[in-house]
Amino acid sequence: MLFDVPQPPQSPSPELTRLADVVVTAARLSPPIAQLTFDNTTLHSEDLTATSRIDQALRQIPAVTLFRRADSLAANPTTQGLSLRAIAPTGAGRALVTLDGVPINDPFGGWIIWGQITPESLEAIDVMRGAGSGPYGAGALTGTIALRESDRPQGIADLSVASRGGLRAAANTRFEHGRFGLTVSGNHETSDGYVPVRGPDAGAADVPMDLKLESLSGRLDYAVGDETRLSLRAASWEEDRGSGLGRNRANASGNSVSATLSKQATQGPSWRIQLWENHSNLLNTSGAVSADRTTVTPANEQYRTPARGRGANVALRNTLDLNGLLEWEVGLDARFNEGQTQEMFRYMGGIFTRGRMAGGETSVIGGYVDASWHNGPWIVAGGLRLDEWKNENGFRFENDLQSGAITLDETDPARSDKVVSARLGIRRALGADSWLRASAYSGFRPATLNELHRPFRVGNDLTEANAGLIPETLQGFEMEWGHRGERHSLSATLFRNMIDDVVVNVTLAEGPGTFPRAGFVPAGGVLRQRQNAGSVSATGLELAGRYEASDTLGLKAALAWTDAEMDGGMLAPQLTGLRPAQAPKWSANIGADWQITPSLSLSANARYESARFDDDLNSRTLKSAWTIDTRAQWQVLSHAALWIAADNLLDEDIETAMTGTGIAGYTAPRTVRAGVRLTY
């Protein structure tokens, strides 16, 4: 799982020559040489075949997780944000996720609807840990996940069934004619789901989390010239799911369009111009469960959340011979988000009695310069960004649904500021097979529209919004030693990160009680508010290794340790010395891939995660967990393979959430999947 970086156009060294080549697709710039000086891991298409979800594939890298342990097959859309290095996970995510340069984070909440991208459509996933100054910009606080869509002149179809009524049909195909290429991918998936609360604690209100997902995308490529490409992409998706509690449901839908014009020159300047627009909508209902878990009383119905995100970026890159190879890039980018939530709440006498509309607009406009210098065993890289963020037209309106009387009418003053971020990296080759590198960086993440304006409820717990949130900022440094031989690779990375003005859900009170703006919180519930509550400091160690024991047997292992600690400062002193919620200290992966015969293969992967806390006060502990996944594949014909897989093979009870009364929710029990994979 080491990274791929293109060789420089001049003076290739053994250090760069040993790296595998990178497929440069129609309208993309190739990865810059500067990536060698920062933390990069690449998952290739073969690493994605065993999973039906991209976030599941990312679990091969320790400490790369969604907010909770549940994957996107069961997780509510609002908890599908991605965070790296277990520093301070959040539902909105602290990592930027892009598809060929276009951000796919939701314009309202920052989370990722992972089902919108079909794994069969991807060539590779580049995971860059560490703040994303340079070309990545806002949102890349703990790192960047860069998805690369495939240009393979080949079709792939995967048809499968799974435990609990699971059905999946996914395909990706490409047509080429003259100067044109068309890539089309789609996915249809259904499941009856599993019950998250099981055993003696479960009641009649605990029901399966059923799922229906559909997605479709198409990308048209046109060769304008020998080195210039135009790509036009459009996509649409919708997923509807049960929340596992009574009639609570969530429906997330959206569509996107983008246009990219680029020139990847063999000599002279390369450049890229990119435009995109994303639309999303969310329906989400929640309710308060009775103490015996037999009934659910509706608490909130978020019936519409229309949001729009727009953006553009331009980049210019060139190389110079300056006592070595100097590669530089300058660029500008802009992102604009707008949206609002429309919902009903305060359920009394069998009806909702209050209505709410809340939302606003956010924007980030920035520019950067990034450069790297390569001479013999040395690579030195650095970048500088200047961004201006703005929150404006914020509002929150609440009224009585029976009388129409206005109960709350607030407008938020426009707020803006500038943020400077930078990165610096250096790498020294130690012969042909080993290297040392060190880097320092800073980055920032503005609050999402959801964090700024929308309160939410999970069970009996209520969290208030905060329109006064300012961007989180991160400063960090790291050092790495790495080695790659013909049949093995090893790396060790030590890092130190500090997040200031970190947005956390701070506990303000416990129910039962009625509170200003928030309303009634029942017994067993708590009232929280999103706040810039001090800082999080984290020290960590990451180890990774791979060994090809033979031509048919490959072994891999990785370990991550992160010691993260909160400092609540003056606003939340009760958090000082505590661990951030949902942040495990240890995580580890170990796996094997065995080609038993030319047509039969077997893979097994085990994952471990230490205990984590479900809340900011560290009062709700989720136990440590082991899980083992296996997969066997038989290549029946040259273009057809049968496969069977077992996720959570030992049927472990893995806790993913904990209520204030100590009732745990769990991830999926053992799940068996079987299918056929066709290539054409």
C-alpha positions as CSV (number, residue, x, y, z in Angstrom):
1,M,0.0,0.0,0.0
2,L,2.8,2.4,-0.8
3,F,2.2,5.3,-3.1
4,D,2.8,5.9,-6.8
5,V,4.3,9.1,-8.0
6,P,5.3,10.0,-11.6
7,Q,8.9,10.2,-12.6
8,P,10.2,13.7,-13.2
9,P,10.6,14.6,-16.9
10,Q,14.3,15.1,-16.4
11,S,17.1,13.4,-14.5
12,P,15.2,10.4,-13.1
13,S,16.8,8.9,-10.0
14,P,16.6,5.3,-8.7
15,E,14.4,6.7,-5.9
16,L,11.8,7.8,-8.4
17,T,12.3,5.0,-10.9
18,R,11.4,2.3,-8.3
19,L,7.9,3.8,-8.0
20,A,5.1,2.2,-10.1
21,D,3.8,4.2,-13.0
22,V,0.6,6.3,-12.5
23,V,-2.2,6.2,-15.1
24,V,-2.8,9.8,-16.2
25,T,-6.4,10.0,-17.2
26,A,-8.0,12.2,-19.8
27,A,-8.4,15.5,-18.0
28,R,-6.2,15.4,-15.0
29,L,-2.7,16.7,-14.1
30,S,-0.4,13.9,-13.0
31,P,0.5,13.8,-9.3
32,P,3.3,16.2,-8.5
33,I,6.8,15.1,-7.4
34,A,6.1,17.0,-4.1
35,Q,3.9,14.1,-3.0
36,L,7.0,12.1,-2.2
37,T,7.8,14.4,0.7
38,F,4.4,13.9,2.4
39,D,2.5,10.9,3.8
40,N,0.9,9.1,0.8
41,T,-0.7,5.7,0.5
42,T,-2.4,4.4,-2.6
43,L,-5.1,1.8,-2.9
44,H,-5.2,0.3,-6.4
45,S,-8.2,-1.2,-8.2
46,E,-7.2,-4.7,-7.0
47,D,-7.5,-3.4,-3.4
48,L,-11.1,-2.4,-4.1
49,T,-12.4,-5.6,-5.5
50,A,-13.2,-7.2,-2.1
51,T,-15.6,-4.5,-1.0
52,S,-18.8,-3.0,-2.2
53,R,-18.3,0.4,-0.5
54,I,-15.3,2.8,-0.8
55,D,-15.3,3.5,2.9
56,Q,-15.0,-0.2,3.6
57,A,-11.9,-0.3,1.3
58,L,-10.4,2.6,3.2
59,R,-10.5,0.5,6.4
60,Q,-7.4,-1.3,5.1
61,I,-5.5,1.8,6.4
62,P,-5.6,2.0,10.2
63,A,-7.2,5.1,11.8
64,V,-9.1,6.0,8.6
65,T,-12.7,5.8,9.8
66,L,-16.1,7.3,9.6
67,F,-17.4,9.1,12.7
68,R,-18.7,5.9,14.2
69,R,-17.6,2.3,13.7
70,A,-20.5,1.4,11.4
71,D,-19.7,1.7,7.7
72,S,-21.9,3.5,5.1
73,L,-24.0,0.4,4.6
74,A,-25.8,1.2,7.9
75,A,-24.6,4.6,9.0
76,N,-26.9,7.6,8.9
77,P,-25.8,10.1,6.2
78,T,-25.0,12.7,8.8
79,T,-22.3,10.4,10.4
80,Q,-20.5,9.5,7.1
81,G,-17.9,12.2,7.4
82,L,-14.3,10.9,7.1
83,S,-11.4,11.6,9.5
84,L,-7.8,10.4,9.4
85,R,-5.4,9.5,12.2
86,A,-8.1,9.3,14.9
87,I,-7.3,12.8,16.1
88,A,-10.9,14.0,16.6
89,P,-13.5,12.3,14.4
90,T,-16.7,14.2,13.6
91,G,-19.9,13.5,11.6
92,A,-18.9,16.3,9.3
93,G,-15.5,14.8,8.7
94,R,-12.1,16.5,8.9
95,A,-10.8,15.2,5.6
96,L,-11.4,16.5,2.1
97,V,-12.6,13.9,-0.4
98,T,-12.3,14.6,-4.2
99,L,-13.1,12.8,-7.4
100,D,-10.6,13.8,-10.0
101,G,-10.1,17.1,-8.3
102,V,-13.8,17.8,-7.6
103,P,-14.9,17.9,-3.9
104,I,-17.7,15.5,-3.2
105,N,-18.3,16.5,0.5
106,D,-21.9,17.4,0.9
107,P,-22.5,21.2,0.5
108,F,-24.7,21.4,3.6
109,G,-23.1,19.0,6.1
110,G,-19.6,18.1,4.8
111,W,-20.3,14.4,5.1
112,I,-19.8,12.0,2.2
113,I,-22.6,10.0,0.6
114,W,-20.2,7.1,-0.2
115,G,-22.8,5.3,-2.3
116,Q,-22.6,7.9,-5.0
117,I,-19.3,6.4,-6.2
118,T,-19.2,2.8,-7.4
119,P,-15.9,1.1,-6.4
120,E,-15.8,-0.7,-9.8
121,S,-15.4,2.7,-11.5
122,L,-12.2,3.7,-9.7
123,E,-8.6,3.2,-10.9
124,A,-7.1,4.1,-7.5
125,I,-7.5,6.0,-4.2
126,D,-4.7,8.3,-3.0
127,V,-4.8,8.8,0.8
128,M,-2.7,11.8,1.9
129,R,-2.5,12.1,5.7
130,G,-1.6,15.5,7.1
131,A,-3.1,18.9,6.6
132,G,-3.8,19.8,3.0
133,S,-2.3,23.2,2.3
134,G,-0.9,23.6,-1.1
135,P,-3.4,22.6,-3.8
136,Y,-5.9,21.0,-1.4
137,G,-7.2,23.9,0.6
138,A,-10.2,24.2,2.9
139,G,-11.5,21.1,4.6
140,A,-8.4,19.0,4.3
141,L,-7.6,19.4,8.0
142,T,-6.4,15.9,8.7
143,G,-5.8,14.9,5.1
144,T,-7.2,14.3,1.6
145,I,-8.7,11.3,-0.1
146,A,-8.3,11.7,-3.8
147,L,-10.4,9.3,-5.9
148,R,-9.2,8.6,-9.4
149,E,-11.9,7.4,-11.9
150,S,-10.8,4.7,-14.3
151,D,-10.0,5.0,-18.0
152,R,-9.6,1.3,-18.5
153,P,-11.0,0.3,-21.9
154,Q,-12.7,-2.6,-20.2
155,G,-16.1,-3.3,-18.6
156,I,-16.7,-4.7,-15.1
157,A,-19.9,-6.0,-13.7
158,D,-20.5,-7.4,-10.2
159,L,-23.8,-9.2,-9.3
160,S,-24.2,-10.5,-5.7
161,V,-26.5,-11.5,-2.9
162,A,-25.9,-11.2,0.8
163,S,-27.3,-12.1,4.2
164,R,-30.5,-10.4,5.3
165,G,-31.9,-10.0,1.8
166,G,-28.9,-8.1,0.3
167,L,-28.9,-7.7,-3.4
168,R,-26.3,-5.7,-5.4
169,A,-25.7,-5.1,-9.1
170,A,-22.9,-2.7,-10.1
171,A,-21.1,-2.1,-13.4
172,N,-18.6,0.2,-15.0
173,T,-17.9,0.3,-18.8
174,R,-16.1,2.4,-21.3
175,F,-16.7,3.0,-25.0
176,E,-14.2,4.6,-27.3
177,H,-14.5,6.0,-30.8
178,G,-11.9,8.2,-32.4
179,R,-11.2,11.1,-30.2
180,F,-14.1,10.4,-27.9
181,G,-14.4,8.2,-24.8
182,L,-17.5,7.5,-22.7
183,T,-17.3,6.0,-19.2
184,V,-20.6,4.9,-17.6
185,S,-21.1,3.4,-14.1
186,G,-24.1,2.5,-12.0
187,N,-25.1,0.7,-8.9
188,H,-28.3,-0.7,-7.5
189,E,-28.3,-2.2,-4.0
190,T,-31.0,-3.3,-1.5
191,S,-30.9,-4.9,1.9
192,D,-33.4,-5.8,4.6
193,G,-30.7,-4.7,7.1
194,Y,-29.9,-5.7,10.7
195,V,-31.1,-4.5,14.1
196,P,-28.5,-2.3,15.8
197,V,-29.7,-2.9,19.4
198,R,-29.8,-6.6,20.1
199,G,-30.1,-9.0,23.0
200,P,-32.0,-8.3,26.3
201,D,-31.8,-4.5,25.9
202,A,-33.8,-4.6,22.6
203,G,-37.5,-3.8,22.5
204,A,-40.3,-3.6,19.9
205,A,-39.0,-0.2,18.8
206,D,-35.7,-1.7,17.6
207,V,-36.1,-2.7,13.9
208,P,-33.8,-3.5,11.0
209,M,-32.0,-0.8,9.1
210,D,-33.2,-1.5,5.6
211,L,-31.4,0.1,2.6
212,K,-32.1,1.0,-1.0
213,L,-29.4,2.7,-3.0
214,E,-29.2,3.7,-6.7
215,S,-26.5,5.7,-8.5
216,L,-25.6,6.5,-12.1
217,S,-22.8,8.5,-13.6
218,G,-21.3,9.2,-17.0
219,R,-18.1,10.9,-18.1
220,L,-17.4,12.0,-21.7
221,D,-13.8,12.6,-22.6
222,Y,-12.6,14.4,-25.8
223,A,-9.1,14.6,-27.1
224,V,-8.8,18.2,-28.1
225,G,-5.2,17.8,-29.1
226,D,-2.3,15.5,-28.5
227,E,-1.9,16.6,-24.9
228,T,-5.2,18.5,-24.2
229,R,-8.3,16.8,-22.9
230,L,-11.8,17.8,-22.1
231,S,-13.9,15.8,-19.6
232,L,-17.6,16.4,-18.9
233,R,-19.1,14.4,-16.0
234,A,-22.6,14.1,-14.6
235,A,-23.9,11.9,-11.8
236,S,-27.1,11.3,-9.8
237,W,-27.7,9.2,-6.7
238,E,-30.3,8.4,-4.0
239,E,-30.2,6.2,-0.9
240,D,-33.1,5.5,1.4
241,R,-32.5,3.8,4.7
242,G,-34.2,2.9,8.0
243,S,-32.5,4.2,11.1
244,G,-33.1,1.1,13.2
245,L,-35.6,2.8,15.6
246,G,-39.3,2.7,14.9
247,R,-40.2,4.6,11.8
248,N,-37.2,6.8,11.8
249,R,-35.7,7.1,8.3
250,A,-33.1,9.0,6.2
251,N,-33.2,9.7,2.5
252,A,-30.2,11.3,0.9
253,S,-30.2,12.3,-2.8
254,G,-28.2,14.5,-5.1
255,N,-26.7,15.2,-8.5
256,S,-23.5,16.7,-9.8
257,V,-22.0,18.1,-13.0
258,S,-18.4,19.0,-13.7
259,A,-16.2,20.1,-16.6
260,T,-12.4,19.8,-16.7
261,L,-10.1,21.1,-19.5
262,S,-6.4,20.2,-19.0
263,K,-3.1,19.9,-20.8
264,Q,-0.5,17.4,-19.5
265,A,2.5,18.5,-21.4
266,T,5.6,16.4,-22.0
267,Q,7.5,19.7,-22.4
268,G,6.5,23.2,-21.4
269,P,3.7,24.2,-19.1
270,S,0.8,22.0,-18.0
271,W,-2.5,23.5,-16.8
272,R,-6.0,22.6,-15.7
273,I,-9.4,24.5,-15.6
274,Q,-12.2,22.9,-13.7
275,L,-15.8,23.9,-12.9
276,W,-18.4,22.0,-10.9
277,E,-21.8,22.2,-9.3
278,N,-23.4,19.8,-6.8
279,H,-27.0,19.6,-5.5
280,S,-28.1,17.6,-2.5
281,N,-31.2,17.0,-0.4
282,L,-31.7,15.1,2.9
283,L,-34.8,13.9,4.6
284,N,-34.1,12.7,8.2
285,T,-36.6,11.8,10.9
286,S,-35.8,11.1,14.6
287,G,-37.7,10.2,17.7
288,A,-37.4,9.7,21.5
289,V,-37.6,6.0,22.6
290,S,-39.4,5.0,25.7
291,A,-37.4,3.6,28.7
292,D,-38.5,0.0,27.9
293,R,-37.8,0.6,24.2
294,T,-41.3,-0.5,23.1
295,T,-42.4,2.8,21.6
296,V,-40.9,5.8,19.7
297,T,-42.3,9.3,20.0
298,P,-41.6,11.5,16.9
299,A,-39.2,14.3,17.8
300,N,-38.1,15.8,14.6
301,E,-39.0,15.5,10.9
302,Q,-36.4,17.1,8.6
303,Y,-38.4,16.9,5.5
304,R,-36.2,18.9,3.1
305,T,-32.6,20.1,3.2
306,P,-31.9,21.6,-0.3
307,A,-28.3,22.6,-0.8
308,R,-26.1,23.6,-3.6
309,G,-22.3,23.7,-3.9
310,R,-20.4,25.4,-6.7
311,G,-16.7,25.8,-7.4
312,A,-13.9,26.4,-9.8
313,N,-10.1,25.9,-9.8
314,V,-7.3,26.7,-12.2
315,A,-3.8,25.5,-12.0
316,L,-0.6,26.1,-13.9
317,R,2.5,23.9,-13.6
318,N,5.9,23.9,-15.2
319,T,9.5,22.7,-14.6
320,L,12.8,24.4,-14.7
321,D,16.4,23.2,-14.7
322,L,17.8,24.9,-11.6
323,N,20.8,22.8,-10.5
324,G,18.3,20.0,-10.4
325,L,14.7,19.7,-11.4
326,L,12.4,22.5,-10.1
327,E,8.7,21.8,-10.5
328,W,6.3,24.6,-9.6
329,E,2.5,25.1,-9.6
330,V,0.3,28.1,-8.9
331,G,-3.4,28.0,-8.7
332,L,-6.7,29.7,-7.6
333,D,-9.8,28.0,-6.3
334,A,-13.2,29.0,-5.0
335,R,-16.1,27.1,-3.3
336,F,-19.6,28.4,-2.6
337,N,-22.2,26.6,-0.6
338,E,-25.8,27.5,0.2
339,G,-28.6,25.5,1.8
340,Q,-31.3,25.3,4.4
341,T,-33.0,22.8,6.6
342,Q,-36.8,22.7,6.6
343,E,-38.3,20.6,9.4
344,M,-41.0,20.1,12.0
345,F,-40.4,19.4,15.7
346,R,-42.0,19.6,19.2
347,Y,-44.4,16.7,18.9
348,M,-47.4,17.0,21.2
349,G,-50.9,15.6,21.2
350,G,-50.1,13.3,18.2
351,I,-48.9,16.1,15.9
352,F,-45.8,18.3,15.3
353,T,-46.5,21.8,16.7
354,R,-43.4,23.8,15.6
355,G,-41.8,24.4,12.3
356,R,-38.2,25.5,11.6
357,M,-36.2,26.8,8.6
358,A,-32.5,27.5,9.1
359,G,-29.5,27.9,6.8
360,G,-27.2,30.4,5.1
361,E,-24.3,30.6,2.7
362,T,-20.6,29.9,3.1
363,S,-17.7,30.5,0.7
364,V,-13.9,30.1,0.6
365,I,-11.7,31.7,-2.1
366,G,-8.0,31.1,-2.1
367,G,-4.8,31.0,-4.0
368,Y,-1.6,29.0,-3.6
369,V,1.9,28.4,-4.9
370,D,3.6,25.0,-4.5
371,A,7.0,23.9,-5.6
372,S,9.5,21.0,-5.4
373,W,13.2,20.7,-6.1
374,H,14.8,17.3,-6.9
375,N,18.5,16.7,-7.2
376,G,20.1,13.3,-6.8
377,P,18.9,11.8,-3.5
378,W,17.2,15.0,-2.3
379,I,13.6,16.3,-2.8
380,V,12.6,19.5,-1.1
381,A,9.0,20.7,-1.4
382,G,6.9,23.6,0.0
383,G,3.7,25.4,-0.5
384,L,1.9,28.5,0.7
385,R,-1.9,29.3,0.6
386,L,-4.0,32.4,1.4
387,D,-7.8,31.8,1.8
388,E,-10.7,34.1,2.7
389,W,-13.7,32.4,4.3
390,K,-17.1,34.0,4.6
391,N,-20.4,33.1,6.4
392,E,-23.4,35.2,5.4
393,N,-27.2,35.3,5.1
394,G,-27.5,33.0,8.1
395,F,-31.0,32.7,9.6
396,R,-33.2,30.6,11.9
397,F,-36.9,30.9,11.8
398,E,-39.4,28.9,14.0
399,N,-43.1,29.2,14.2
400,D,-46.2,27.6,15.7
401,L,-47.7,25.3,13.1
402,Q,-51.3,25.7,14.4
403,S,-51.5,29.4,14.9
404,G,-48.7,30.6,12.6
405,A,-47.2,32.7,15.4
406,I,-43.5,33.3,15.1
407,T,-41.6,31.8,18.1
408,L,-38.0,32.5,16.9
409,D,-36.7,34.8,14.2
410,E,-32.9,35.2,14.1
411,T,-30.5,36.5,11.5
412,D,-26.8,36.0,11.9
413,P,-24.3,38.8,11.1
414,A,-22.0,38.1,8.2
415,R,-18.5,37.0,9.3
416,S,-15.3,36.6,7.4
417,D,-11.6,36.4,7.8
418,K,-8.4,35.3,6.1
419,V,-6.3,32.2,6.8
420,V,-2.7,31.5,5.8
421,S,-1.6,27.9,5.6
422,A,1.7,26.3,4.5
423,R,3.6,23.1,4.1
424,L,7.2,22.1,3.8
425,G,8.7,18.7,3.2
426,I,12.1,17.2,2.6
427,R,13.1,13.7,1.5
428,R,16.5,12.0,1.4
429,A,17.1,8.7,-0.5
430,L,19.3,6.3,1.4
431,G,20.5,4.3,-1.5
432,A,18.1,2.8,-4.0
433,D,15.7,1.1,-1.5
434,S,15.3,3.3,1.6
435,W,14.5,6.9,2.5
436,L,14.0,9.4,5.2
437,R,11.5,12.2,5.1
438,A,10.2,15.0,7.3
439,S,7.4,17.5,6.8
440,A,5.6,20.3,8.6
441,Y,2.2,21.7,7.6
442,S,-0.9,23.7,8.6
443,G,-4.4,23.7,7.4
444,F,-8.0,24.7,8.2
445,R,-11.6,23.6,8.0
446,P,-14.5,26.1,8.0
447,A,-17.7,25.0,9.8
448,T,-20.4,23.5,7.6
449,L,-23.9,25.0,7.2
450,N,-25.1,22.1,9.3
451,E,-22.8,22.9,12.2
452,L,-23.6,26.6,12.0
453,H,-27.4,26.5,11.7
454,R,-29.1,23.2,12.3
455,P,-29.7,21.6,15.7
456,F,-30.2,17.8,15.7
457,R,-31.4,14.9,17.8
458,V,-30.2,11.3,18.2
459,G,-32.5,9.3,20.4
460,N,-33.0,11.3,23.5
461,D,-29.8,13.5,23.0
462,L,-30.2,16.9,21.5
463,T,-27.3,19.0,20.1
464,E,-27.8,22.8,19.4
465,A,-26.2,24.6,16.4
466,N,-23.8,27.6,16.8
467,A,-23.7,30.3,14.1
468,G,-20.6,31.8,15.8
469,L,-18.3,28.9,15.0
470,I,-14.9,29.9,13.4
471,P,-12.7,27.6,11.3
472,E,-10.6,24.9,13.0
473,T,-6.9,25.1,12.3
474,L,-4.2,22.5,12.4
475,Q,-0.5,22.6,12.8
476,G,1.7,19.5,12.6
477,F,4.9,17.8,11.7
478,E,6.0,14.3,11.0
479,M,9.0,12.1,10.2
480,E,9.2,8.8,8.3
481,W,11.7,6.1,7.6
482,G,10.8,3.8,4.7
483,H,12.3,0.9,2.8
484,R,11.2,-1.1,-0.2
485,G,12.9,-4.3,-1.5
486,E,12.0,-6.6,-4.2
487,R,9.6,-8.6,-2.0
488,H,9.0,-6.5,1.0
489,S,8.4,-2.9,2.2
490,L,8.4,-1.3,5.6
491,S,7.7,2.2,6.9
492,A,7.4,4.0,10.2
493,T,6.0,7.5,10.7
494,L,5.9,9.6,13.9
495,F,3.7,12.6,13.9
496,R,2.5,15.4,16.2
497,N,-0.7,17.4,15.4
498,M,-2.5,20.2,17.2
499,I,-6.0,21.3,16.3
500,D,-7.0,24.8,17.6
501,D,-10.6,26.0,17.9
502,V,-11.8,22.4,17.5
503,V,-15.5,22.0,17.0
504,V,-16.9,19.5,19.5
505,N,-20.3,18.8,20.9
506,V,-20.1,20.2,24.5
507,T,-22.5,18.8,27.1
508,L,-24.4,21.6,28.7
509,A,-27.1,19.8,30.7
510,E,-28.9,16.5,31.4
511,G,-32.6,15.7,31.1
512,P,-35.3,15.8,32.0
513,G,-35.8,19.5,31.6
514,T,-36.8,22.3,29.3
515,F,-34.1,24.7,28.0
516,P,-34.0,27.9,26.0
517,R,-34.1,27.4,22.2
518,A,-33.6,23.7,22.6
519,G,-36.9,22.8,24.3
520,F,-37.6,19.6,26.2
521,V,-34.9,17.0,26.8
522,P,-36.3,13.7,28.3
523,A,-34.8,11.6,31.0
524,G,-31.7,9.8,30.0
525,G,-30.9,12.4,27.4
526,V,-28.4,15.3,27.3
527,L,-28.3,18.8,25.8
528,R,-25.1,19.6,23.9
529,Q,-24.0,22.5,21.7
530,R,-21.3,22.7,19.0
531,Q,-18.5,24.9,20.2
532,N,-15.0,25.9,19.4
533,A,-13.9,24.3,22.6
534,G,-10.2,24.7,23.0
535,S,-7.8,22.4,21.3
536,V,-6.8,18.8,20.6
537,S,-3.2,17.7,20.7
538,A,-2.2,14.3,19.3
539,T,1.0,12.3,19.1
540,G,1.0,9.2,16.9
541,L,3.0,6.4,15.4
542,E,2.2,4.6,12.2
543,L,3.8,1.3,11.1
544,A,3.2,-0.5,7.8
545,G,4.7,-3.5,6.1
546,R,4.2,-5.9,3.3
547,Y,6.0,-9.1,2.5
548,E,5.7,-11.3,-0.6
549,A,6.5,-14.7,0.8
550,S,6.3,-16.3,-2.6
551,D,4.9,-15.6,-6.0
552,T,1.5,-16.8,-4.7
553,L,1.4,-15.6,-1.1
554,G,1.4,-12.0,0.1
555,L,1.3,-10.7,3.7
556,K,0.6,-7.2,4.9
557,A,0.2,-5.5,8.3
558,A,-0.2,-2.0,9.7
559,L,-0.5,-0.4,13.1
560,A,-1.5,3.0,14.3
561,W,-1.3,4.5,17.7
562,T,-2.7,8.0,18.4
563,D,-2.6,9.6,21.8
564,A,-5.1,12.5,21.5
565,E,-6.1,14.8,24.4
566,M,-8.5,17.7,24.7
567,D,-7.9,21.1,26.3
568,G,-11.3,22.7,26.8
569,G,-9.8,26.1,27.7
570,M,-12.2,28.6,29.2
571,L,-15.3,27.5,27.3
572,A,-15.2,23.9,28.3
573,P,-12.8,23.2,31.2
574,Q,-14.6,20.0,31.9
575,L,-13.1,18.5,28.7
576,T,-9.5,19.2,29.6
577,G,-7.5,16.0,29.9
578,L,-10.1,13.9,28.2
579,R,-9.9,12.0,25.0
580,P,-11.9,13.2,22.0
581,A,-15.1,11.3,21.3
582,Q,-14.9,8.4,18.8
583,A,-11.1,8.5,18.7
584,P,-9.5,5.1,19.5
585,K,-5.9,5.0,20.7
586,W,-4.9,1.8,18.9
587,S,-5.9,0.4,15.5
588,A,-4.3,-2.4,13.5
589,N,-4.8,-4.4,10.3
590,I,-3.2,-7.7,9.3
591,G,-4.0,-9.6,6.1
592,A,-3.0,-12.3,3.6
593,D,-3.6,-12.8,-0.1
594,W,-3.0,-16.4,-1.3
595,Q,-3.2,-17.5,-5.0
596,I,-3.8,-21.1,-4.2
597,T,-4.1,-22.2,-7.9
598,P,-4.1,-20.1,-11.1
599,S,-7.9,-19.9,-10.8
600,L,-8.5,-20.0,-7.0
601,S,-7.5,-17.2,-4.6
602,L,-8.2,-16.6,-0.9
603,S,-7.8,-13.4,1.1
604,A,-8.3,-12.7,4.8
605,N,-8.0,-9.5,6.8
606,A,-8.2,-8.9,10.5
607,R,-8.8,-5.5,12.1
608,Y,-8.4,-4.5,15.7
609,E,-9.5,-1.3,17.4
610,S,-9.1,-0.3,21.0
611,A,-11.9,1.1,23.2
612,R,-13.2,4.5,22.3
613,F,-15.6,6.9,24.0
614,D,-19.1,7.7,22.5
615,D,-19.3,11.1,24.2
616,D,-17.2,14.2,25.0
617,L,-17.2,13.5,28.8
618,N,-15.7,10.0,28.3
619,S,-18.6,8.5,30.3
620,R,-19.8,6.1,27.6
621,T,-17.2,3.6,26.7
622,L,-17.4,1.4,23.5
623,K,-15.4,-1.8,24.0
624,S,-12.4,-2.7,21.9
625,A,-13.1,-4.9,18.9
626,W,-11.6,-7.5,16.6
627,T,-13.2,-8.4,13.3
628,I,-12.1,-10.8,10.5
629,D,-13.2,-10.6,6.9
630,T,-12.5,-13.4,4.3
631,R,-13.0,-13.8,0.6
632,A,-12.5,-16.6,-1.9
633,Q,-12.6,-16.2,-5.7
634,W,-12.7,-18.9,-8.4
635,Q,-11.9,-17.8,-11.9
636,V,-14.3,-20.0,-13.8
637,L,-13.6,-18.5,-17.2
638,S,-11.1,-15.8,-18.5
639,H,-13.9,-13.2,-18.1
640,A,-16.0,-14.6,-15.3
641,A,-15.3,-15.3,-11.6
642,L,-17.4,-16.6,-8.8
643,W,-16.7,-15.3,-5.3
644,I,-17.9,-15.7,-1.7
645,A,-17.1,-13.5,1.2
646,A,-17.8,-13.4,5.0
647,D,-17.6,-10.1,6.8
648,N,-17.2,-10.3,10.6
649,L,-16.6,-14.0,10.2
650,L,-16.6,-14.7,14.0
651,D,-19.9,-12.8,14.5
652,E,-18.4,-10.4,17.0
653,D,-20.7,-7.9,18.8
654,I,-18.9,-4.6,17.9
655,E,-20.3,-1.6,19.8
656,T,-20.9,1.5,17.7
657,A,-23.0,3.7,20.0
658,M,-24.1,4.0,23.6
659,T,-27.1,5.7,25.1
660,G,-27.1,7.7,28.3
661,T,-28.7,4.7,30.0
662,G,-26.0,2.3,28.9
663,I,-27.7,0.6,26.0
664,A,-25.3,-0.2,23.2
665,G,-25.9,-0.2,19.4
666,Y,-23.9,-2.6,17.3
667,T,-22.4,-2.9,13.8
668,A,-23.5,-5.7,11.5
669,P,-23.4,-9.4,12.6
670,R,-21.7,-11.9,10.4
671,T,-22.6,-11.2,6.8
672,V,-22.1,-13.7,4.0
673,R,-22.0,-12.4,0.4
674,A,-21.7,-14.3,-2.8
675,G,-21.6,-13.2,-6.4
676,V,-20.2,-13.3,-9.9
677,R,-17.7,-10.8,-11.3
678,L,-17.6,-10.3,-15.1
679,T,-15.0,-8.5,-17.2
680,Y,-15.6,-7.6,-20.8
